[in-house]
Each structure stands twice: as C-alpha cells, then as structure tokens.
Amino acid sequence: MAHRISPLAHIDPQAQLGDDIDIGPFCVVGPHVVLGNGCKLDNNVTLTGHTTIGERNRFFPCAVIGGEPQDFCYAGGPTKVEIGDDNLFREGVTVNRGADKEDGITRIGNRNFLMSNAHVAHNCHVFNNTILTNGVLLAGHVHVHDYAIVSGNSAISHFCTLGTGSFVGGMCRVVQDVPPYMMSISADDPEIATINVVGMRRRGISDSAISLVRQAFKLMYREHKKIEEVRSLLVEKSDGVMPLELMTLLNFVEWTQKGKNGRGREAYRNQPAAESERRAA
C-alpha cells in the first residue's frame, strides 16, 4: 500500500519503511531507522539512531525516539532502540537508545501506552501491556514487567524492577523493586501498601489466587516473615499446588532479596549482559 508522507517531512533515503506508513509534516526519520507496517507519525516526530520499530505504532507530536543516552559514559557507539507492535507514544514522549552497558539496547514490547512527556532512559526494558502515564520518568536500566501501571509524575530509580501487574501511585519516588501485583502509593515511603486487587480482577485472575496473594502480602509486609517461611505456609494452604500468580510473587521477592538496596538487578550492575538480564520467573 502506498505511503502517505508529507512533503514537509525529512526521510533519510537509507531509512527502511514498511507498507501503509503515514508521516505528517516536520517529522524527521534518520538513516538507521526501520519503521514497520502501518505506523503513523502525526507531526514534529523525530526517529533517530539505530531504531527498529514494529507494526501499527502511533507517534503523537514532538515524540523523540532513539536519541542519544543521557549518560556521560556514552561514546557514540551504535547502540539501539527496539520497539514492538501496537504501542502509543503520546505528545513529548522520549525514548533514549542504550548506553554502552548491558547489551546496549533500550526495549519496548507490545501494546504499551506511554502518555504525554513520559521518559524512558537508556537500557530500560518496558515489557507488554503497560501504562506509563503523564510525566513518568524511568531512569536507566529500569525494567517494567507486563501490565504494570505507573501513575503521573512518578520517578523510578536506576535498576528498579516493577513486577507483573504492579501499580505505582502518582508523584511517587520509587527506589526499590515493586513486586508483582503489589501497590506502591506513597511519595515518601517505599514500603508496599497493599495488593492490586482491581488490576488482578481485570485480568481475570481467580478469587482463590487473589486470596493467596493477599495472604502472602500480610505475611511478608505486615508480619515480616522470611520468604522461606511464607512459601512453606502457603504451600500448605494451597494443598501443594500454588497458582502461577503466587509463585511469580514469591520468586520475585526472593530474587529482590538476593540483590542490593532493595533492587534485584543491582546484583548484576557490572555483570555481562546475559547475567544482567536475569529476573524473577
């Protein structure tokens, strides 16, 4: 299908464009950009660097994707941004390419919604079906797992991981991992507040699994029991067959505790890429 490209846009001849591309005025697409089928750039969008973008992604005005990392160690190497399919990048979103650390790649998966002025720094990995609302700031090397939601103007510190289905409240300062299905809603206190019941129900997670996750929360964050004891108690309550959600939570917490400063990935800060990519099951 034919492209729809404004004569006021600048598309480098070396850029690789898929089918059915819609590019509005004053957009810039650099020479090392690969843009998949059905993508739309409204206007004033910049795609630069070694950036590979999948299908049906929408970029609203003033989004900048693939800019140099804001890292003094960056020496101009061919680091990358890799983006999947069906993502929305609202006005002013910035996604920096990787620094020369880990594997040098910033990744965004599929069906993510990045609202106005959200920032994804170098070497971050945003998985699938996440929501980063207005003004969210991800520092370098942050991982955001599937279905996580980060509310407006929250800042996530380097090497933090937000687990599957987790929720971060507005104006929060997150300096430690947020485990799967948990909520961090205080601007000043990193302690986990409660479980994300609404998010779990929206995903169709069973009431029995939610009940076990709630019990795990109370044992870990109210009674402060060790993870081995929590696991043992809940194995008994689940008749030896723990639901996936509970296993995901307990494995994540155990992994975080093996890290440093409340961040599981800190243990791999200076390790090779294969080690630094390890995370909870």
Beta strands, then each sheet from edge to edge (+ up, - down):
strand 1: 4-5
strand 2: 10-11
strand 3: 16-17
strand 4: 22-23
strand 5: 28-29
strand 6: 33-35
strand 7: 40-41
strand 8: 46-47
strand 9: 50-53
strand 10: 58-59
strand 11: 64-67
strand 12: 80-83
strand 13: 88-89
strand 14: 94-96
strand 15: 105-108
strand 16: 113-114
strand 17: 119-120
strand 18: 125-126
strand 19: 131-132
strand 20: 137-138
strand 21: 143-144
strand 22: 149-150
strand 23: 155-156
strand 24: 161-162
strand 25: 167-168
strand 26: 173-174
strand 27: 182-184
strand 28: 194-195
sheet 1: 1+ 4+ 7+ 10+ 13+ 16+ 19+ 22+ 25+ 27+ 28-
sheet 2: 2+ 5+ 8+ 11+ 14+ 17+ 20+ 23+ 26+
sheet 3: 3+ 6+ 9+ 12+ 15+ 18+ 21+ 24+
end
